[in-house]
Amino acid sequence: MRWMLVDGFNLVFRSHFAMERSNLRRQTDQFPTGALHGWMKSLLDLREGEKPDRSIVFFDLGGSDRHLAALPEYKAQRDDTPEDIVLQIPEIKRLTSLLGFQVMEQRGVEADDLIATAVRRLTADGHECIIVSADKDFGQCVGGKVLQLAPPPTANPALGWRRLDAAAVTEKFGVPPERIADYLALVGDAADNIPGLRGVGPKTAVKWLTEHGDLEGVLSATDTIEPERFREQIKTEAERIRGNLKLVTFQTDFAFEPGLPVTEDISATEAFLMEMEMHSTLRRYQSKHGRAVAPEPALPRLVVPPVKKSAPPAEPSQGELF
């Protein structure tokens, strides 16, 4: 079977910011709907393009207990989630289920770990997995029957979605999938507030891993590593960098019980879209499924009272002219 595993919040944020300028809202109460419009289009496009047998969307539910226990500052630098996203999340989850996508979340466990757990379990049973996420951490899962489908970069959307197999991951980062966690431990991950070795960038990390094999090989080469200026820093910070490795390596021993597939409920989806006053998206959805297309909502009619005609005065004053 072919499984599509979607990093929920990663795609929600992209959907929100892609539609933010449109400022789409339900007219009756101004409830935001921009992320919902983008979310629905993204999910349906992905399903049509990839044609998976099963699809699951994974969401975070609270912070990651294991990360926060090891690093209390984990993700602490991130801005608060925009209020419009917070308001739409429950409706996004409801719509996701109506469209036939299963929703999985577990309090205190990061969605990334749940996805990695699903990949381990599914590939062990011979299934194929497509991970939908822009997160570079997922490079460590790629290989064999596992692909990562990454959205186009914001700076160049014309590139489209990119399919990353093991060769593409190696080309992108300079190290193969099995060394991605070692690489991130050295350079750090600014998105998650995990500091790497000071002054060590991608080129240096790739050079060291190529020469010394893995992170432990790098940390053991303190007397010979080049440039020489890093030797003392590696000696003093070796344990912290080993801690980084634990932070960036997925934990894959969580529960994963997908159960029976979720069936798309077309009528309920139509009702949801009408409830949210997502008229254009509703019409596209109905047309796609061969349903009777809802008419354009009628605009309120402006009633202009008739103007009484009266004979103009013979010599109007200035005020009467304007």
SULKANOR-V114395 format. One record per helix or strand of 2 or more residues. SS is the DSSP state (@ for helix, = for strand). FROM is the first residue (numbers start at 1). TO is the last residue. If there is no record, write none. Layout:
BEGIN
((SS & FROM & TO) (SS & FROM & TO))
END
This chain:
BEGIN
((= & 2 & 7) (@ & 8 & 22) (@ & 34 & 50) (= & 54 & 59) (@ & 65 & 70) (@ & 83 & 98) (= & 102 & 105) (@ & 111 & 124) (= & 128 & 132) (@ & 136 & 141) (= & 146 & 150) (@ & 154 & 159) (= & 162 & 164) (@ & 166 & 173) (@ & 177 & 187) (= & 188 & 189) (@ & 190 & 192) (= & 194 & 195) (@ & 202 & 212) (@ & 215 & 219) (@ & 228 & 248) (@ & 266 & 275) (@ & 279 & 288) (@ & 318 & 321))
END
